[in-house]
Amino acid sequence: MAGERDKYGDLVDPAERYQEFMLRVYDLWSQAEEYGYSKEARGILNQARLMFMDEFQTLHPGFGRGRATWR
């Protein structure tokens, strides 16, 4: 994701940083399904993903697109 980054490589803008985090969480959840990991563990990961998504949308309304906001 493009955007200004600090000396550690982290995005400076909080909304952009949260979106990047959400993309990684979605990809992890998707990869767990692809690898055939347990349905129960994937369900817990998805619950956490949705909780983060709710927080993301509350903190940064209208920001985000694609996998970061897919329910």
DAFENKA-V127803 format. One record per pair of residues at least 24 apart in sequence whose C-alpha atoms are under 10 Angstrom apart, sorted by the first residue. I is the first residue (numbers start at 1). J is the second residue. D is the distance in Angstrom with one decimal. If there is no record, write none. Layout:
BEGIN
I:J:D  I:J:D
END
This chain:
BEGIN
14:56:10.0  14:59:9.3  14:60:8.7  15:56:7.9  15:57:9.6  15:59:8.0  15:60:6.0  15:61:9.4  15:63:7.0  15:64:8.0  16:60:9.4  16:63:8.4  16:64:8.0  18:52:9.1  18:53:9.3  18:55:9.6  18:56:6.7  18:57:9.8  18:59:9.4  18:60:8.8  18:63:9.7  18:64:8.8  18:68:8.8  19:53:9.2  19:56:7.7  19:57:9.9  19:60:9.4  19:63:8.1  19:64:6.0  19:65:8.1  19:66:9.6  19:67:9.1  19:68:5.9  19:69:8.6  20:64:9.2  20:67:9.9  20:68:7.6  21:52:9.3  21:56:9.8  21:68:8.2  22:49:7.6  22:50:9.6  22:52:7.5  22:53:7.2  22:56:8.3  22:64:9.1  22:66:10.0  22:67:7.6  22:68:4.9  22:69:7.9  22:70:9.8  23:49:10.0  23:64:9.7  23:65:9.5  23:66:8.4  23:67:5.8  23:68:4.9  23:69:8.6  23:70:9.8  24:67:9.1  24:68:8.4  25:49:6.5  25:50:9.9  25:52:9.1  25:53:9.8  25:67:9.3  25:68:8.3  26:50:9.6  26:67:6.4  26:68:6.9  26:69:9.2  26:70:8.6  26:71:9.9  27:67:8.2  27:68:9.5  46:71:9.5
END
